[in-house]
Amino acid sequence: MKNEIIRISSRLAVVMGLAIILTGAVFAQAVSVNPKGDYTTFEKARSQARPNAKTQVSRARTIRRAKGESVSANNQANFNIGTNFMWAVLSSGQLGRNDGALELTIVDLVYLIDSLEGEPEAAVLQNTLRSVVRGTASSAQIGEDLLGASKSYSARLNKEQHWYFTAGVTVTNLFVDVYLQDDAAIKQSLATIQSLIKVAPAGTPEAVIGSMQSLAGYVSQTAFAGADYNALLDGAAEVGNSINA
């Protein structure tokens, strides 16, 4: 099961170019790693990694905007669309295998469709959602629909927008990798973050680059311990906070 989740995540990352629930919100902090990589428990913890509109960031947001250091609403949206695609793929990949996957897939598709409002992919995924509700599409077909929608959407993005979109995909991949304690996959996600830093768009806020550099500092490690996993989860959350603040 773990390998399948990682395989699906890696495949989507490749399609999207470089390799939470409310758009414009921020990541919650202090998510504890699951020592056994249990998928059911993972779903409970992932709710903490999802964006939380009530997180206390108003003061930091005001300061950053005053300094001209905030990320544009458009780039924030693309970061969050990247995360929404990943969560939908992960949950739909578990249809028929885990209790609660159907409900999660429906919720993830609803929020993904909402974040794509006005885009042609929203109409395509509306049909996918109907298929999920009616039980007329397989998990594989739903995954193909999501992969196709992600590819067509990301292909229209300019370089800067695509960078933020890929960052959203990568941070979500990293969260899953860390939670499942897959050290090899963690290193791959960290290497992608390191690559993203090198091609960051001009004007990317220092807070965003700094949070990503803190994560990339772990890329040289060959193995990770409990404290590392928790630090990586916090670091992934901070990337989301720095972009959405």
Accessible surface in RSA format (square Angstrom, percent):
REM  Atomic radii and reference values for relative SASA: ProtOr
REM  Chains: A
REM  Algorithm: Lee & Richards
REM  Probe-radius: 1.40
REM  Slices: 20
REM RES _ NUM      All-atoms   Total-Side   Main-Chain    Non-polar    All polar
REM                ABS   REL    ABS   REL    ABS   REL    ABS   REL    ABS   REL
RES MET A   1   119.83  62.1  72.68  48.1  47.15 112.3  68.62  58.3  51.21  67.8
RES LYS A   2    86.54  42.2  80.30  49.3   6.24  14.9  42.55  38.3  43.99  46.9
RES ASN A   3   112.96  77.9 107.32 103.7   5.64  13.6  31.83  76.6  81.13  78.4
RES GLU A   4    42.46  24.4  37.81  28.6   4.65  11.1  17.97  34.8  24.50  20.0
RES ILE A   5     2.03   1.2   1.83   1.4   0.19   0.5   2.03   1.5   0.00   0.0
RES ILE A   6    21.84  12.4  21.84  16.3   0.00   0.0  21.84  15.7   0.00   0.0
RES ARG A   7   130.27  54.7 122.91  62.7   7.36  17.5  72.05  98.5  58.22  35.3
RES ILE A   8    25.98  14.8  25.27  18.8   0.72   1.7  25.72  18.5   0.26   0.7
RES SER A   9     2.10   1.8   2.10   2.8   0.00   0.0   2.10   4.5   0.00   0.0
RES SER A  10    46.67  39.4  41.45  55.3   5.21  12.0  34.90  74.3  11.76  16.5
RES ARG A  11   108.49  45.6 101.45  51.7   7.03  16.7  37.02  50.6  71.47  43.3
RES LEU A  12     0.00   0.0   0.00   0.0   0.00   0.0   0.00   0.0   0.00   0.0
RES ALA A  13     2.88   2.6   1.93   3.0   0.95   2.2   2.30   3.2   0.58   1.5
RES VAL A  14   105.50  69.4  92.64  83.9  12.85  31.0  94.12  81.8  11.38  30.9
RES VAL A  15    47.13  31.0  27.76  25.1  19.37  46.7  33.71  29.3  13.42  36.4
RES MET A  16     1.14   0.6   0.23   0.2   0.91   2.2   0.76   0.6   0.38   0.5
RES GLY A  17    47.23  58.2   0.00   N/A  47.23  58.2  17.68  48.5  29.55  66.2
RES LEU A  18    57.24  31.9  54.53  39.0   2.72   6.8  56.73  39.8   0.51   1.4
RES ALA A  19    59.21  54.4  14.34  22.1  44.86 102.1  26.61  37.5  32.59  86.3
RES ILE A  20     1.27   0.7   0.63   0.5   0.64   1.5   0.63   0.5   0.64   1.7
RES ILE A  21    39.79  22.6  37.64  28.0   2.15   5.2  37.64  27.1   2.15   5.8
RES LEU A  22    78.90  43.9  77.34  55.3   1.56   3.9  78.90  55.4   0.00   0.0
RES THR A  23    67.84  48.2  38.53  39.1  29.31  69.8  35.69  47.9  32.15  48.6
RES GLY A  24    30.50  37.6   0.00   N/A  30.50  37.6  16.80  46.1  13.70  30.7
RES ALA A  25     8.54   7.9   2.47   3.8   6.08  13.8   8.36  11.8   0.18   0.5
RES VAL A  26     2.01   1.3   2.01   1.8   0.00   0.0   2.01   1.7   0.00   0.0
RES PHE A  27     5.13   2.6   5.13   3.2   0.00   0.0   5.13   3.1   0.00   0.0
RES ALA A  28    17.61  16.2  15.57  24.0   2.05   4.7  17.56  24.7   0.06   0.1
RES GLN A  29    83.55  46.7  69.21  50.6  14.34  34.2  46.15  98.2  37.40  28.4
RES ALA A  30    74.01  68.1  56.92  87.8  17.09  38.9  63.34  89.2  10.68  28.3
RES VAL A  31     7.46   4.9   3.91   3.5   3.55   8.6   4.12   3.6   3.34   9.1
RES SER A  32    81.85  69.2  75.61 100.9   6.23  14.4  39.50  84.1  42.34  59.3
RES VAL A  33    22.68  14.9  13.20  11.9   9.48  22.8  13.20  11.5   9.48  25.7
RES ASN A  34    10.09   7.0   7.28   7.0   2.81   6.8   2.81   6.8   7.28   7.0
RES PRO A  35   105.45  76.9  85.45  77.9  20.00  72.7  85.63  70.7  19.82 123.2
RES LYS A  36   184.93  90.2 150.40  92.3  34.53  82.2 102.31  92.1  82.62  88.0
RES GLY A  37    18.52  22.8   0.00   N/A  18.52  22.8   3.77  10.4  14.74  33.0
RES ASP A  38    63.86  44.7  57.10  56.8   6.76  16.0  22.40  52.7  41.46  41.3
RES TYR A  39     9.91   4.6   6.34   3.6   3.57   9.3   6.04   4.5   3.86   4.8
RES THR A  40    79.50  56.5  76.20  77.2   3.30   7.9  54.41  73.1  25.09  37.9
RES THR A  41    60.87  43.3  60.73  61.6   0.14   0.3  38.28  51.4  22.59  34.2
RES PHE A  42     0.07   0.0   0.07   0.0   0.00   0.0   0.07   0.0   0.00   0.0
RES GLU A  43    23.43  13.5  16.60  12.6   6.83  16.3  16.84  32.6   6.59   5.4
RES LYS A  44   147.98  72.2 136.18  83.6  11.80  28.1  87.68  78.9  60.30  64.2
RES ALA A  45     9.21   8.5   6.91  10.7   2.30   5.2   8.85  12.5   0.36   1.0
RES ARG A  46     3.79   1.6   3.79   1.9   0.00   0.0   1.52   2.1   2.27   1.4
RES SER A  47    73.30  61.9  55.49  74.1  17.81  41.0  41.76  88.9  31.54  44.2
RES GLN A  48    83.04  46.4  78.23  57.2   4.82  11.5  29.09  61.9  53.96  40.9
RES ALA A  49     3.88   3.6   3.30   5.1   0.58   1.3   3.88   5.5   0.00   0.0
RES ARG A  50    15.14   6.4  14.38   7.3   0.75   1.8   8.66  11.8   6.48   3.9
RES PRO A  51    10.91   7.9   0.00   0.0  10.91  39.6   0.00   0.0  10.91  67.8
RES ASN A  52    64.20  44.3  59.95  57.9   4.25  10.2  12.33  29.7  51.87  50.1
RES ALA A  53    65.06  59.8  33.56  51.8  31.50  71.6  35.95  50.6  29.11  77.1
RES LYS A  54   179.20  87.4 161.95  99.4  17.25  41.1 112.27 101.1  66.93  71.3
RES THR A  55    39.35  28.0  23.40  23.7  15.95  38.0  28.72  38.6  10.63  16.1
RES GLN A  56   167.55  93.7 139.41 101.9  28.14  67.0  65.84 140.2 101.70  77.1
RES VAL A  57    22.01  14.5  18.72  16.9   3.29   7.9  21.56  18.7   0.45   1.2
RES SER A  58    74.84  63.2  71.79  95.8   3.05   7.0  44.22  94.2  30.62  42.9
RES ARG A  59   183.75  77.2 176.70  90.1   7.05  16.8  75.59 103.3 108.16  65.6
RES ALA A  60    39.54  36.4  33.37  51.5   6.17  14.0  37.52  52.8   2.02   5.3
RES ARG A  61    54.28  22.8  54.28  27.7   0.00   0.0  13.09  17.9  41.20  25.0
RES THR A  62    90.82  64.6  85.56  86.7   5.26  12.5  64.53  86.7  26.29  39.7
RES ILE A  63    66.80  38.0  63.94  47.6   2.86   6.9  66.76  48.1   0.05   0.1
RES ARG A  64    48.36  20.3  48.36  24.7   0.00   0.0   8.64  11.8  39.71  24.1
RES ARG A  65   138.21  58.0 119.99  61.2  18.22  43.4  40.33  55.1  97.88  59.3
RES ALA A  66    89.37  82.2  44.05  68.0  45.32 103.1  57.42  80.9  31.95  84.6
RES LYS A  67   139.23  67.9 105.32  64.6  33.92  80.8  64.83  58.4  74.41  79.3
RES GLY A  68    66.34  81.8   0.00   N/A  66.34  81.8  34.08  93.5  32.25  72.2
RES GLU A  69    65.52  37.6  60.87  46.1   4.65  11.1  19.41  37.5  46.11  37.6
RES SER A  70    39.59  33.5  19.23  25.7  20.36  46.9   2.59   5.5  37.00  51.8
RES VAL A  71     8.95   5.9   0.21   0.2   8.75  21.1   3.24   2.8   5.71  15.5
RES SER A  72    57.74  48.8  42.79  57.1  14.95  34.4  51.28 109.2   6.47   9.1
RES ALA A  73    81.57  75.0  68.28 105.4  13.29  30.2  69.35  97.7  12.22  32.4
RES ASN A  74    79.40  54.8  71.48  69.1   7.92  19.1  30.18  72.6  49.22  47.6
RES ASN A  75     8.59   5.9   8.59   8.3   0.00   0.0   0.00   0.0   8.59   8.3
RES GLN A  76    14.87   8.3  14.87  10.9   0.00   0.0   1.28   2.7  13.58  10.3
RES ALA A  77    28.20  25.9  27.93  43.1   0.27   0.6  27.99  39.4   0.21   0.6
RES ASN A  78     2.39   1.6   2.39   2.3   0.00   0.0   0.09   0.2   2.30   2.2
RES PHE A  79     0.00   0.0   0.00   0.0   0.00   0.0   0.00   0.0   0.00   0.0
RES ASN A  80     0.40   0.3   0.40   0.4   0.00   0.0   0.40   1.0   0.00   0.0
RES ILE A  81     6.49   3.7   6.49   4.8   0.00   0.0   6.49   4.7   0.00   0.0
RES GLY A  82     0.00   0.0   0.00   N/A   0.00   0.0   0.00   0.0   0.00   0.0
RES THR A  83     0.00   0.0   0.00   0.0   0.00   0.0   0.00   0.0   0.00   0.0
RES ASN A  84     2.69   1.9   1.43   1.4   1.27   3.1   1.64   4.0   1.05   1.0
RES PHE A  85     0.00   0.0   0.00   0.0   0.00   0.0   0.00   0.0   0.00   0.0
RES MET A  86     0.00   0.0   0.00   0.0   0.00   0.0   0.00   0.0   0.00   0.0
RES TRP A  87     0.69   0.3   0.69   0.3   0.00   0.0   0.69   0.4   0.00   0.0
RES ALA A  88     0.03   0.0   0.02   0.0   0.00   0.0   0.02   0.0   0.00   0.0
RES VAL A  89     3.25   2.1   2.71   2.5   0.54   1.3   2.71   2.4   0.54   1.5
RES LEU A  90     1.42   0.8   0.19   0.1   1.23   3.1   0.77   0.5   0.64   1.7
RES SER A  91     0.07   0.1   0.00   0.0   0.07   0.2   0.07   0.2   0.00   0.0
RES SER A  92     0.96   0.8   0.96   1.3   0.00   0.0   0.00   0.0   0.96   1.3
RES GLY A  93     5.96   7.3   0.00   N/A   5.96   7.3   5.75  15.8   0.21   0.5
RES GLN A  94     0.23   0.1   0.23   0.2   0.00   0.0   0.00   0.0   0.23   0.2
RES LEU A  95    29.41  16.4  21.94  15.7   7.47  18.8  22.19  15.6   7.22  19.4
RES GLY A  96    89.32 110.2   0.00   N/A  89.32 110.2  45.18 124.0  44.15  98.9
RES ARG A  97   125.79  52.8  92.57  47.2  33.22  79.1  38.37  52.4  87.43  53.0
RES ASN A  98    28.39  19.6  13.66  13.2  14.73  35.5   8.80  21.2  19.59  18.9
RES ASP A  99   152.33 106.7 121.96 121.4  30.37  71.8  43.77 103.0 108.55 108.3
RES GLY A 100    40.33  49.7   0.00   N/A  40.33  49.7  28.05  77.0  12.29  27.5
RES ALA A 101     2.13   2.0   0.75   1.2   1.38   3.1   1.56   2.2   0.56   1.5
RES LEU A 102    92.23  51.4  89.99  64.4   2.25   5.7  89.99  63.2   2.25   6.0
RES GLU A 103   122.85  70.5 118.97  90.0   3.88   9.2  38.79  75.0  84.06  68.6
RES LEU A 104    46.47  25.9  46.47  33.2   0.00   0.0  46.47  32.6   0.00   0.0
RES THR A 105     0.05   0.0   0.05   0.1   0.00   0.0   0.05   0.1   0.00   0.0
RES ILE A 106    49.46  28.1  49.46  36.8   0.00   0.0  49.46  35.6   0.00   0.0
RES VAL A 107    52.24  34.4  50.34  45.6   1.90   4.6  52.24  45.4   0.00   0.0
RES ASP A 108     2.39   1.7   0.46   0.5   1.93   4.6   1.34   3.1   1.06   1.1
RES LEU A 109     0.06   0.0   0.06   0.0   0.00   0.0   0.06   0.0   0.00   0.0
RES VAL A 110    68.63  45.2  66.02  59.8   2.60   6.3  67.19  58.4   1.44   3.9
RES TYR A 111    72.14  33.7  70.44  40.1   1.70   4.4  29.39  22.1  42.75  52.7
RES LEU A 112     0.00   0.0   0.00   0.0   0.00   0.0   0.00   0.0   0.00   0.0
RES ILE A 113    14.92   8.5  14.15  10.5   0.77   1.9  14.15  10.2   0.77   2.1
RES ASP A 114    91.97  64.4  79.98  79.6  11.99  28.4  18.39  43.3  73.58  73.4
RES SER A 115    23.42  19.8   0.90   1.2  22.52  51.9   6.99  14.9  16.43  23.0
RES LEU A 116     0.20   0.1   0.00   0.0   0.20   0.5   0.20   0.1   0.00   0.0
RES GLU A 117   143.31  82.3 119.18  90.2  24.13  57.5  44.77  86.6  98.55  80.5
RES GLY A 118    79.01  97.4   0.00   N/A  79.01  97.4  41.85 114.8  37.16  83.2
RES GLU A 119    60.32  34.6  54.24  41.0   6.08  14.5   4.32   8.4  56.00  45.7
RES PRO A 120    85.38  62.2  71.81  65.5  13.57  49.3  82.78  68.3   2.59  16.1
RES GLU A 121     6.62   3.8   5.99   4.5   0.63   1.5   3.78   7.3   2.83   2.3
RES ALA A 122    12.58  11.6  12.58  19.4   0.00   0.0  12.58  17.7   0.00   0.0
RES ALA A 123    65.33  60.1  57.61  88.9   7.72  17.6  62.10  87.5   3.23   8.5
RES VAL A 124    79.16  52.1  76.88  69.6   2.28   5.5  78.34  68.1   0.82   2.2
RES LEU A 125     0.00   0.0   0.00   0.0   0.00   0.0   0.00   0.0   0.00   0.0
RES GLN A 126    70.30  39.3  70.22  51.3   0.08   0.2  15.31  32.6  54.99  41.7
RES ASN A 127    88.77  61.2  85.96  83.1   2.81   6.8  26.74  64.4  62.04  60.0
RES THR A 128     3.74   2.7   1.45   1.5   2.29   5.5   2.21   3.0   1.53   2.3
RES LEU A 129    26.68  14.9  26.68  19.1   0.00   0.0  26.68  18.7   0.00   0.0
RES ARG A 130   110.90  46.6 107.96  55.0   2.94   7.0  36.13  49.4  74.77  45.3
RES SER A 131    29.46  24.9  28.17  37.6   1.29   3.0   2.24   4.8  27.22  38.1
RES VAL A 132     5.63   3.7   0.44   0.4   5.19  12.5   2.84   2.5   2.80   7.6
RES VAL A 133    94.34  62.1  68.99  62.5  25.34  61.1  70.32  61.1  24.01  65.1
RES ARG A 134   171.83  72.1 138.60  70.7  33.23  79.1  46.54  63.6 125.29  75.9
RES GLY A 135    63.49  78.3   0.00   N/A  63.49  78.3  30.46  83.6  33.03  74.0
RES THR A 136   103.78  73.8  64.30  65.2  39.48  94.1  65.41  87.9  38.37  58.0
RES ALA A 137    26.79  24.6   7.03  10.9  19.76  44.9  12.19  17.2  14.60  38.7
RES SER A 138    68.44  57.8  52.01  69.4  16.43  37.8  52.76 112.4  15.68  22.0
RES SER A 139    25.38  21.4  16.53  22.1   8.85  20.4  12.07  25.7  13.31  18.6
RES ALA A 140    76.15  70.0  59.98  92.6  16.17  36.8  71.94 101.3   4.21  11.2
RES GLN A 141    86.89  48.6  84.47  61.7   2.41   5.7  28.27  60.2  58.61  44.5
RES ILE A 142     0.69   0.4   0.69   0.5   0.00   0.0   0.69   0.5   0.00   0.0
RES GLY A 143    14.62  18.0   0.00   N/A  14.62  18.0  14.62  40.1   0.00   0.0
RES GLU A 144    79.05  45.4  72.59  54.9   6.46  15.4  31.92  61.7  47.13  38.5
RES ASP A 145    36.17  25.3  29.66  29.5   6.51  15.4   6.45  15.2  29.72  29.6
RES LEU A 146     0.00   0.0   0.00   0.0   0.00   0.0   0.00   0.0   0.00   0.0
RES LEU A 147    16.11   9.0  15.19  10.9   0.92   2.3  15.65  11.0   0.46   1.2
RES GLY A 148    39.99  49.3   0.00   N/A  39.99  49.3  34.55  94.8   5.44  12.2
RES ALA A 149     5.64   5.2   0.05   0.1   5.58  12.7   3.80   5.3   1.84   4.9
RES SER A 150     0.00   0.0   0.00   0.0   0.00   0.0   0.00   0.0   0.00   0.0
RES LYS A 151   131.93  64.4 131.41  80.6   0.52   1.2  73.64  66.3  58.30  62.1
RES SER A 152    49.10  41.5  40.97  54.7   8.13  18.7  43.46  92.5   5.64   7.9
RES TYR A 153    12.59   5.9  12.58   7.2   0.01   0.0   3.20   2.4   9.39  11.6
RES SER A 154     6.47   5.5   4.78   6.4   1.68   3.9   0.14   0.3   6.33   8.9
RES ALA A 155    83.28  76.6  43.34  66.9  39.94  90.9  55.74  78.5  27.54  72.9
RES ARG A 156   119.19  50.0  84.83  43.2  34.36  81.8  72.77  99.5  46.42  28.1
RES LEU A 157    28.31  15.8  10.97   7.8  17.34  43.6  11.08   7.8  17.23  46.4
RES ASN A 158    82.86  57.1  71.63  69.2  11.23  27.0  44.26 106.5  38.60  37.3
RES LYS A 159   173.66  84.7 157.97  96.9  15.69  37.4 107.59  96.8  66.07  70.4
RES GLU A 160    73.86  42.4  71.48  54.1   2.38   5.7  15.79  30.5  58.07  47.4
RES GLN A 161    34.36  19.2  34.36  25.1   0.00   0.0   2.99   6.4  31.37  23.8
RES HIS A 162    46.74  25.5  46.74  32.5   0.00   0.0  25.12  25.9  21.62  25.2
RES TRP A 163    11.12   4.5   7.03   3.4   4.09   9.6  10.93   5.8   0.19   0.3
RES TYR A 164     5.05   2.4   5.05   2.9   0.00   0.0   0.45   0.3   4.59   5.7
RES PHE A 165     0.00   0.0   0.00   0.0   0.00   0.0   0.00   0.0   0.00   0.0
RES THR A 166     1.86   1.3   1.86   1.9   0.00   0.0   1.81   2.4   0.04   0.1
RES ALA A 167     0.20   0.2   0.00   0.0   0.20   0.5   0.20   0.3   0.00   0.0
RES GLY A 168     0.00   0.0   0.00   N/A   0.00   0.0   0.00   0.0   0.00   0.0
RES VAL A 169     1.12   0.7   1.12   1.0   0.00   0.0   1.12   1.0   0.00   0.0
RES THR A 170     2.14   1.5   1.94   2.0   0.20   0.5   2.06   2.8   0.08   0.1
RES VAL A 171     0.83   0.5   0.83   0.8   0.00   0.0   0.83   0.7   0.00   0.0
RES THR A 172     1.08   0.8   0.00   0.0   1.08   2.6   1.08   1.5   0.00   0.0
RES ASN A 173     9.68   6.7   9.68   9.4   0.00   0.0   4.71  11.3   4.97   4.8
RES LEU A 174     0.11   0.1   0.11   0.1   0.00   0.0   0.11   0.1   0.00   0.0
RES PHE A 175     7.71   3.9   7.51   4.6   0.21   0.5   7.71   4.7   0.00   0.0
RES VAL A 176     0.01   0.0   0.01   0.0   0.00   0.0   0.01   0.0   0.00   0.0
RES ASP A 177     4.56   3.2   4.56   4.5   0.00   0.0   0.00   0.0   4.56   4.6
RES VAL A 178     0.31   0.2   0.31   0.3   0.00   0.0   0.31   0.3   0.00   0.0
RES TYR A 179     3.08   1.4   3.08   1.8   0.00   0.0   0.00   0.0   3.08   3.8
RES LEU A 180     5.75   3.2   1.51   1.1   4.23  10.6   1.51   1.1   4.23  11.4
RES GLN A 181    53.22  29.8  39.52  28.9  13.70  32.6   8.30  17.7  44.92  34.1
RES ASP A 182    23.34  16.3  20.55  20.5   2.79   6.6   4.27  10.0  19.07  19.0
RES ASP A 183    37.65  26.4  33.53  33.4   4.11   9.7  18.04  42.5  19.61  19.6
RES ALA A 184    67.99  62.5  57.51  88.8  10.48  23.8  63.36  89.2   4.63  12.3
RES ALA A 185     7.02   6.5   4.89   7.5   2.14   4.9   6.11   8.6   0.92   2.4
RES ILE A 186     0.00   0.0   0.00   0.0   0.00   0.0   0.00   0.0   0.00   0.0
RES LYS A 187    61.76  30.1  60.16  36.9   1.60   3.8  52.22  47.0   9.54  10.2
RES GLN A 188   113.76  63.6 106.79  78.0   6.97  16.6  42.19  89.8  71.57  54.3
RES SER A 189     9.92   8.4   6.47   8.6   3.44   7.9   3.32   7.1   6.59   9.2
RES LEU A 190     0.00   0.0   0.00   0.0   0.00   0.0   0.00   0.0   0.00   0.0
RES ALA A 191    42.96  39.5  41.09  63.4   1.88   4.3  41.61  58.6   1.36   3.6
RES THR A 192    16.38  11.7  12.26  12.4   4.13   9.8   4.34   5.8  12.05  18.2
RES ILE A 193     0.43   0.2   0.43   0.3   0.00   0.0   0.43   0.3   0.00   0.0
RES GLN A 194    67.11  37.5  66.97  48.9   0.15   0.3   9.43  20.1  57.68  43.8
RES SER A 195    45.39  38.4  43.78  58.4   1.61   3.7  12.90  27.5  32.49  45.5
RES LEU A 196     0.00   0.0   0.00   0.0   0.00   0.0   0.00   0.0   0.00   0.0
RES ILE A 197    32.89  18.7  23.57  17.6   9.32  22.5  23.57  17.0   9.32  25.3
RES LYS A 198   163.97  80.0 125.26  76.9  38.71  92.2  81.79  73.6  82.18  87.5
RES VAL A 199    79.46  52.3  66.02  59.8  13.44  32.4  73.57  63.9   5.89  16.0
RES ALA A 200    29.39  27.0   8.15  12.6  21.24  48.3   8.15  11.5  21.24  56.3
RES PRO A 201    21.91  16.0   8.72   7.9  13.19  47.9  18.57  15.3   3.34  20.7
RES ALA A 202   106.46  97.9  69.61 107.4  36.85  83.8  81.19 114.3  25.27  66.9
RES GLY A 203    77.58  95.7   0.00   N/A  77.58  95.7  42.44 116.5  35.14  78.7
RES THR A 204    19.86  14.1   2.27   2.3  17.58  41.9   4.12   5.5  15.74  23.8
RES PRO A 205    11.19   8.2   5.78   5.3   5.42  19.7  11.19   9.2   0.00   0.0
RES GLU A 206   145.00  83.2 136.35 103.2   8.65  20.6  53.09 102.7  91.91  75.0
RES ALA A 207    35.61  32.7  17.84  27.5  17.76  40.4  30.15  42.5   5.46  14.5
RES VAL A 208     0.00   0.0   0.00   0.0   0.00   0.0   0.00   0.0   0.00   0.0
RES ILE A 209    33.41  19.0  33.41  24.9   0.00   0.0  33.41  24.1   0.00   0.0
RES GLY A 210    28.83  35.5   0.00   N/A  28.83  35.5  25.90  71.1   2.93   6.6
RES SER A 211     9.94   8.4   1.45   1.9   8.49  19.6   7.14  15.2   2.80   3.9
RES MET A 212     0.32   0.2   0.32   0.2   0.00   0.0   0.32   0.3   0.00   0.0
RES GLN A 213    97.20  54.4  88.56  64.7   8.64  20.6  25.05  53.3  72.15  54.7
RES SER A 214    74.69  63.1  57.44  76.7  17.24  39.7  38.41  81.8  36.27  50.8
RES LEU A 215     1.67   0.9   1.59   1.1   0.08   0.2   1.67   1.2   0.00   0.0
RES ALA A 216    10.33   9.5   7.82  12.1   2.51   5.7   8.11  11.4   2.22   5.9
RES GLY A 217    58.33  71.9   0.00   N/A  58.33  71.9  35.77  98.2  22.56  50.5
RES TYR A 218    53.65  25.0  52.75  30.0   0.90   2.3  28.11  21.1  25.54  31.5
RES VAL A 219    30.06  19.8  27.41  24.8   2.65   6.4  27.41  23.8   2.65   7.2
RES SER A 220    92.53  78.2  66.02  88.1  26.51  61.1  50.77 108.1  41.76  58.5
RES GLN A 221    57.54  32.2  51.34  37.5   6.20  14.8  30.18  64.2  27.36  20.7
RES THR A 222   120.20  85.5  98.78 100.1  21.42  51.0  70.61  94.8  49.59  75.0
RES ALA A 223    64.88  59.7  54.13  83.5  10.75  24.4  54.86  77.3  10.02  26.5
RES PHE A 224    18.16   9.1   0.00   0.0  18.16  47.3   2.44   1.5  15.72  45.0
RES ALA A 225    61.92  56.9  53.52  82.6   8.40  19.1  60.91  85.8   1.01   2.7
RES GLY A 226    41.87  51.6   0.00   N/A  41.87  51.6  29.54  81.1  12.33  27.6
RES ALA A 227    81.56  75.0  64.47  99.5  17.09  38.9  71.11 100.1  10.45  27.7
RES ASP A 228    30.98  21.7  30.53  30.4   0.45   1.1   0.83   1.9  30.16  30.1
RES TYR A 229    16.28   7.6  16.28   9.3   0.00   0.0   7.20   5.4   9.08  11.2
RES ASN A 230    59.94  41.3  59.73  57.7   0.21   0.5  22.80  54.9  37.14  35.9
RES ALA A 231    38.65  35.5  26.25  40.5  12.41  28.2  31.72  44.7   6.93  18.4
RES LEU A 232     0.06   0.0   0.00   0.0   0.06   0.1   0.00   0.0   0.06   0.2
RES LEU A 233     4.83   2.7   0.51   0.4   4.33  10.9   1.30   0.9   3.53   9.5
RES ASP A 234    59.16  41.4  57.21  56.9   1.95   4.6  20.82  49.0  38.34  38.2
RES GLY A 235    13.75  17.0   0.00   N/A  13.75  17.0  13.49  37.0   0.27   0.6
RES ALA A 236     2.80   2.6   2.80   4.3   0.00   0.0   2.80   3.9   0.00   0.0
RES ALA A 237     5.42   5.0   4.44   6.9   0.98   2.2   4.89   6.9   0.53   1.4
RES GLU A 238    64.84  37.2  64.84  49.1   0.00   0.0  31.69  61.3  33.15  27.1
RES VAL A 239     0.14   0.1   0.14   0.1   0.00   0.0   0.14   0.1   0.00   0.0
RES GLY A 240     0.00   0.0   0.00   N/A   0.00   0.0   0.00   0.0   0.00   0.0
RES ASN A 241    13.73   9.5  13.73  13.3   0.00   0.0   8.10  19.5   5.63   5.4
RES SER A 242     3.71   3.1   0.00   0.0   3.71   8.5   0.00   0.0   3.71   5.2
RES ILE A 243     0.00   0.0   0.00   0.0   0.00   0.0   0.00   0.0   0.00   0.0
RES ASN A 244     1.18   0.8   0.00   0.0   1.18   2.8   0.00   0.0   1.18   1.1
RES ALA A 245     3.30   3.0   2.57   4.0   0.73   1.7   2.57   3.6   0.73   1.9
END  Absolute sums over single chains surface
CHAIN  1 A    10686.8       8351.8       2335.0       5955.2       4731.6
END  Absolute sums over all chains
TOTAL         10686.8       8351.8       2335.0       5955.2       4731.6
